[in-house]
Structure formats: structure tokens, C-alpha cells
């Protein structure tokens, strides 16, 4: 009778994907199998009540004797108690296994998420990430296992009840089983009906999470611009989409349970009619009939509601597919087999005919050729959106160039171990991300091998001493999520201190002072000057006063290098773009 369900599970890739699931299930296979095995007696005991009614009816009700049937109520109580205990144990073990598998999958996905390249995050919102990397795992693991327990229990319960049916009357049993198969047929259409709709539901649910995240992160913008109505309307629109897709789901699948209920009712009516005929013609006893009807109702009642549970199973299986899509996706930027380790930067960094585009057919960098000697400070200036940040973001391989090559001491960075490459580069951004925790946590970033003397020197060179001393908790002061309790200059100096701790030979300063006031800029600039000592430095700056002392200034306009030289050389050049920019800023 469950052949249709088995075929459906096959079509939903449960069998196809078992090799992918197995590595996550294997550590808990014993408990998982035990949880499933427990469902056999749980389901089988349903038949005890139905079976016991035959002797009770024939002996007590018809013959008006008690005999061994006096023990039947006690037997039912014992079996019900045992069934309840086993049910609790199966639920506990299923939940334990599901939670463990979910934790393992989430850790693998989280490790993968951290290693995705920047373009992956550029094209996705936070709600989509949270839903696909977290909620889908919960739905896939806990939802599938709990429903699997339900279905296996129903399966063995159905087998035992069908055995009771055939024990009492094979003629009625054939009718009942045929009706049962007809009632289960609508389940074979579930996946086709909800597949596209489920994808849209996931998208709209992710948008809800994004709205919450944006409201949390942008609460000050919402308040200062009085965006309550605007943001509220966006959220209402998203909720209406979720409601719309939810109602579409009901339209497409909501009739299954009522339809199954109607078919089952027809089956019960047919069995009562045919059973009455068999009793009248003395082809079965009243006890047989009562036992049969009880078993049939116990078999049919769960079937009437199985449509809703089966929908949940479909959603869990689709979530599994989405999870495995993520697990099978390889990060676009990673170390290639046989990559060489970058131990030190000895001579030069060379951009050779470098081209790059975020979207195909829209070049951002065009045939960049640039050589930077070790120990040089090179500054990039030019129009906003001209490609300055992109140019330096290619060096640590946040993105991979479209064509050309970037080499360090003659070795293409794509042939280097990614971790060793990034280990040699320290970056101070315009808006540095700080993690929730203490100031010390954000300076060390997980390192436990840094001596106190080195920490003190980093704090001193980053001009943080006076600020740290003014705090009651010093370095152990909590800074809040994203460092909301700190000023912009304080955040920048913490970022510079972490760069000192990293002690990388290459430093990238991405407009590190452009968002600061003059007083904060002066302090941060002193910290930056300390950081630049004896290192190869890339500076991106709008304020040209901060790059006058660079060994080489490169003007980048619309993806091309249009000028290059020292501050004095570029000012002396006739019709110099740099000179025009510098004069304009002075005015």
C-alpha cells in the first residue's frame, strides 16, 4: 500500500542523496537506527486493541462468558503504557540525532560561507544567507526526522492493522486496501504542485529576515530621516508576499486532506455495507466485524490527515536539496592543487596587463601595468568609482582578475596558497568591522600567542594608550555589536593596532582617514605613519594632502592609469590631472 509513497520518496531524491547524507548520519547511525527500530513496536501495538475486540465480542458479548478475556483490559493498559514510553524515547532520540546532524551541517556550511569570495556576498542579502545557511538546515534535519518517525510509525502501524484486517476477513480487507491506495494517490502530485511555489516562498521569507536586519543596523538612519512609514510599507509589502504564497500553497495542496477524508469515508461506508452482508450470510462473526471496523478506523484516521504531514516532508526534502546545493558548491576563489606557500616578499609586486570586470562586458580595470618595489609607498587617487579600490582588492584575491596577472617576486598570486598570501597583507578599511566583544578581542582577532609586550607596543604605535587608560575596564571594555560604543577615530586606531599585531609586510590603507574630523584624522594619521614604517604600502585616498609623501602617486580614471609620479613631478607636469585635483582641494 505504501508503494506510492516509496516511489515518491525516490522521486524526491531521498534515495539518490543518501550518499551525501551518510557522512553526517554515520557518527550517530546507531542512535538513528535505534530510533527507527523503536517505531516498529510503537506502530505494531496499535493492532492490539483492534485484535482484542474479536474475542471480547465473541466470548463476552455473544457467549456471555469471561474466561481469558478478563485479562484483555489489563493487556491493553500494559501495551498502551509501553507504547507511550517507547514513543517518548523515539521522539527524544530523533530530536537528539536531528540536532546533532543539524549542528554538523551548519558548521560545514559556516566554514564554507566564510571562504566564499566577495562577489558571493555582493549579490546576496543577509536574509537569503541566514535562511539558506541556517533555517533550511533546521527544516531539513528536524523536520525530516520528526516526520520520518511519524511515517515509519504509521507504516508499521498500518502493516499490523492490515494483518488484523486479513485475519478477520480477507474479502473486506481487499476492499479496504484498494480504497486506501486510491486515497493515497493524490500524494504523488504534491512535489509538482509546490516546487516552484516553494522557491518563491523561501525568497519572500528571506526578505522578511533582511527587513529585520536592515532595521537593526540602520535604526539611526530610520530615526533621523523619519523613515518609519517608508520602512513599514516595505515590510508590509514583504509580509503580503509571504501571505500570498502561503495561500497559494493552500490552494494547491489544501484539497488533498479533504479529498482523502472523503475517499476514506466512502471506504468505511462500503466496508460496513459489505460486512453487514457477510454477517447476515454467516460468513463472519460479529466479533470479526467489530475487530475489523476498529482496525479499519485506526488505519484510516491517520491517513485522512497524512496530506498535511506529507507536505511538510516535501518541504524538508526540498530544503535538503538546497542544503546539498550549497555543500556541493565550491568557492570560486581558493588555493589550487600544488599551490606554493608565500613565505616572504623580497623584491616587487607586479601588475601585468590586468583587466577586471564585475559584470561581463562592463570593464572596471583596463590593461593595468604597474610595478611596486618592496618598501615603497604607492598612492592611488582619481575620480570616485574609477577602480582604485578594485585595483588593490585584487591583490589579496577578494576577486580574481579577468585577464592578465599579478605577481609577487615573479610568482602569480593565483599559484600561491591563499591563506599564506593573505597572511602577508594587512588592511585598514574606511569603515572597519569590529566584532562584538572587548577591545582586546578585536585587536588580537583570536590569536593567543601574542606576548603582552607586543600588545603594548601595538597600542602605543596605534595611539590608543590614552584612550585605553581612560576606560575603567581598559582593554577588557565591551564595545557592543559592530563597535557601536566607539567613535570613528577609535575604531580606526583599533584596526591599526590589529594590523600591527599581524605585522604583515604589505599594508593596504583604503581611505582610512576620509570619514574622520580633522582632530581624529591627525591622531589616526600619526598611527598610520607608524604602521607604514618598513612596509610596502598601498594607499587609496581622496584627501590628497595625505599622499604627498608617497614614493609614487598613481592617478586612476575610469579604469585606466592616466598619470604616475611623485607629488612634485605630477604638480610640475603641464595639464596634470593630479595638479588639477590638488589645486581644487586646496581651494
Secondary structure in CASP SS format (residue, H / E / C, confidence):
PFRMAT SS
TARGET T0000
AUTHOR 0000-0000-0000
METHOD secondary structure of the structure
MODEL  1
X C 1.00
X C 1.00
X H 1.00
X H 1.00
X H 1.00
X H 1.00
X H 1.00
X H 1.00
X H 1.00
X H 1.00
X H 1.00
X C 1.00
X C 1.00
X C 1.00
X C 1.00
X C 1.00
X C 1.00
X H 1.00
X H 1.00
X H 1.00
X H 1.00
X H 1.00
X H 1.00
X H 1.00
X H 1.00
X H 1.00
X C 1.00
X C 1.00
X H 1.00
X H 1.00
X H 1.00
X H 1.00
X H 1.00
X H 1.00
X H 1.00
X H 1.00
X H 1.00
X H 1.00
X H 1.00
X H 1.00
X H 1.00
X H 1.00
X H 1.00
X H 1.00
X C 1.00
X H 1.00
X H 1.00
X H 1.00
X H 1.00
X H 1.00
X H 1.00
X H 1.00
X H 1.00
X H 1.00
X H 1.00
X H 1.00
X H 1.00
X H 1.00
X H 1.00
X H 1.00
X H 1.00
X H 1.00
X C 1.00
X C 1.00
X C 1.00
X C 1.00
X H 1.00
X H 1.00
X H 1.00
X H 1.00
X H 1.00
X H 1.00
X H 1.00
X H 1.00
X H 1.00
X H 1.00
X H 1.00
X H 1.00
X H 1.00
X H 1.00
X H 1.00
X H 1.00
X H 1.00
X H 1.00
X H 1.00
X H 1.00
X H 1.00
X H 1.00
X H 1.00
X H 1.00
X H 1.00
X H 1.00
X H 1.00
X H 1.00
X H 1.00
X H 1.00
X H 1.00
X H 1.00
X H 1.00
X H 1.00
X H 1.00
X H 1.00
X H 1.00
X H 1.00
X H 1.00
X H 1.00
X H 1.00
X H 1.00
X H 1.00
X H 1.00
X H 1.00
X H 1.00
X H 1.00
X H 1.00
X H 1.00
X C 1.00
X C 1.00
X H 1.00
X H 1.00
X H 1.00
X H 1.00
X H 1.00
X C 1.00
X C 1.00
X C 1.00
X H 1.00
X H 1.00
X H 1.00
X H 1.00
X H 1.00
X H 1.00
X H 1.00
X H 1.00
X H 1.00
X H 1.00
X H 1.00
X H 1.00
X H 1.00
X H 1.00
X H 1.00
X H 1.00
X H 1.00
X H 1.00
X H 1.00
X H 1.00
X H 1.00
X H 1.00
X H 1.00
X H 1.00
X H 1.00
X H 1.00
X H 1.00
X H 1.00
X H 1.00
X H 1.00
X H 1.00
X H 1.00
X H 1.00
X H 1.00
X H 1.00
X H 1.00
X H 1.00
X H 1.00
X H 1.00
X H 1.00
X H 1.00
X H 1.00
X H 1.00
X C 1.00
X H 1.00
X H 1.00
X H 1.00
X H 1.00
X H 1.00
X H 1.00
X H 1.00
X H 1.00
X H 1.00
X H 1.00
X H 1.00
X H 1.00
X H 1.00
X H 1.00
X H 1.00
X H 1.00
X H 1.00
X H 1.00
X H 1.00
X H 1.00
X H 1.00
X H 1.00
X H 1.00
X H 1.00
X H 1.00
X H 1.00
X H 1.00
X H 1.00
X H 1.00
X H 1.00
X H 1.00
X H 1.00
X H 1.00
X H 1.00
X H 1.00
X H 1.00
X H 1.00
X H 1.00
X H 1.00
X H 1.00
X H 1.00
X H 1.00
X H 1.00
X H 1.00
X H 1.00
X H 1.00
X H 1.00
X H 1.00
X C 1.00
X H 1.00
X H 1.00
X H 1.00
X H 1.00
X H 1.00
X H 1.00
X C 1.00
X C 1.00
X C 1.00
X H 1.00
X H 1.00
X H 1.00
X H 1.00
X H 1.00
X H 1.00
X H 1.00
X H 1.00
X H 1.00
X H 1.00
X H 1.00
X H 1.00
X H 1.00
X H 1.00
X H 1.00
X H 1.00
X H 1.00
X H 1.00
X H 1.00
X H 1.00
X H 1.00
X H 1.00
X H 1.00
X H 1.00
X H 1.00
X H 1.00
X C 1.00
X H 1.00
X H 1.00
X H 1.00
X H 1.00
X H 1.00
X H 1.00
X H 1.00
X H 1.00
X H 1.00
X H 1.00
X H 1.00
X H 1.00
X H 1.00
X H 1.00
X H 1.00
X H 1.00
X H 1.00
X H 1.00
X H 1.00
X H 1.00
X H 1.00
X H 1.00
X H 1.00
X H 1.00
X H 1.00
X H 1.00
X C 1.00
X C 1.00
X C 1.00
X C 1.00
X C 1.00
X H 1.00
X H 1.00
X H 1.00
X H 1.00
X H 1.00
X H 1.00
X H 1.00
X H 1.00
X H 1.00
X H 1.00
X H 1.00
X H 1.00
X H 1.00
X H 1.00
X H 1.00
X H 1.00
X H 1.00
X H 1.00
X H 1.00
X C 1.00
X H 1.00
X H 1.00
X H 1.00
X H 1.00
X H 1.00
X H 1.00
X H 1.00
X H 1.00
X H 1.00
X H 1.00
X H 1.00
X H 1.00
X H 1.00
X H 1.00
X H 1.00
X H 1.00
X H 1.00
X H 1.00
X H 1.00
X H 1.00
X H 1.00
X H 1.00
X H 1.00
X C 1.00
X C 1.00
X C 1.00
X C 1.00
X C 1.00
X C 1.00
X C 1.00
X C 1.00
X C 1.00
X C 1.00
X C 1.00
X E 1.00
X C 1.00
X C 1.00
X C 1.00
X C 1.00
X C 1.00
X C 1.00
X C 1.00
X E 1.00
X E 1.00
X E 1.00
X E 1.00
X E 1.00
X E 1.00
X E 1.00
X E 1.00
X E 1.00
X E 1.00
X E 1.00
X E 1.00
X C 1.00
X C 1.00
X E 1.00
X E 1.00
X E 1.00
X E 1.00
X E 1.00
X E 1.00
X E 1.00
X E 1.00
X E 1.00
X E 1.00
X E 1.00
X E 1.00
X C 1.00
X C 1.00
X C 1.00
X E 1.00
X E 1.00
X E 1.00
X E 1.00
X E 1.00
X C 1.00
X C 1.00
X C 1.00
X C 1.00
X C 1.00
X C 1.00
X H 1.00
X H 1.00
X H 1.00
X H 1.00
X H 1.00
X H 1.00
X C 1.00
X C 1.00
X C 1.00
X C 1.00
X C 1.00
X C 1.00
X C 1.00
X C 1.00
X C 1.00
X E 1.00
X E 1.00
X E 1.00
X E 1.00
X E 1.00
X E 1.00
X C 1.00
X C 1.00
X E 1.00
X E 1.00
X H 1.00
X H 1.00
X H 1.00
X E 1.00
X C 1.00
X H 1.00
X H 1.00
X H 1.00
X H 1.00
X H 1.00
X H 1.00
X C 1.00
X E 1.00
X E 1.00
X E 1.00
X E 1.00
X C 1.00
X C 1.00
X C 1.00
X C 1.00
X C 1.00
X C 1.00
X C 1.00
X C 1.00
X C 1.00
X E 1.00
X H 1.00
X H 1.00
X H 1.00
X H 1.00
X H 1.00
X H 1.00
X C 1.00
X C 1.00
X C 1.00
X C 1.00
X C 1.00
X C 1.00
X C 1.00
X H 1.00
X H 1.00
X H 1.00
X H 1.00
X H 1.00
X H 1.00
X H 1.00
X H 1.00
X H 1.00
X H 1.00
X C 1.00
X C 1.00
X C 1.00
X H 1.00
X H 1.00
X H 1.00
X H 1.00
X H 1.00
X C 1.00
X C 1.00
X C 1.00
X C 1.00
X H 1.00
X H 1.00
X H 1.00
X C 1.00
X E 1.00
X C 1.00
X C 1.00
X H 1.00
X H 1.00
X H 1.00
X C 1.00
X C 1.00
X C 1.00
X C 1.00
X H 1.00
X H 1.00
X H 1.00
X H 1.00
X H 1.00
X H 1.00
X H 1.00
X H 1.00
X H 1.00
X H 1.00
X H 1.00
X H 1.00
X H 1.00
X H 1.00
X H 1.00
X C 1.00
X C 1.00
X C 1.00
X E 1.00
X E 1.00
X E 1.00
X E 1.00
X E 1.00
X C 1.00
X C 1.00
X C 1.00
X C 1.00
X C 1.00
X C 1.00
X C 1.00
X H 1.00
X H 1.00
X H 1.00
X H 1.00
X H 1.00
X H 1.00
X H 1.00
X H 1.00
X H 1.00
X H 1.00
X H 1.00
X H 1.00
X H 1.00
X H 1.00
X H 1.00
X C 1.00
X C 1.00
X C 1.00
X E 1.00
X E 1.00
X E 1.00
X E 1.00
X E 1.00
X C 1.00
X C 1.00
X C 1.00
X H 1.00
X H 1.00
X H 1.00
X C 1.00
X C 1.00
X C 1.00
X C 1.00
X C 1.00
X E 1.00
X E 1.00
X E 1.00
X E 1.00
X E 1.00
X E 1.00
X C 1.00
X C 1.00
X E 1.00
X E 1.00
X E 1.00
X E 1.00
X E 1.00
X E 1.00
X C 1.00
X H 1.00
X H 1.00
X H 1.00
X H 1.00
X H 1.00
X H 1.00
X C 1.00
X C 1.00
X C 1.00
X C 1.00
X H 1.00
X H 1.00
X H 1.00
X H 1.00
X H 1.00
X H 1.00
X H 1.00
X H 1.00
X H 1.00
X H 1.00
X C 1.00
END
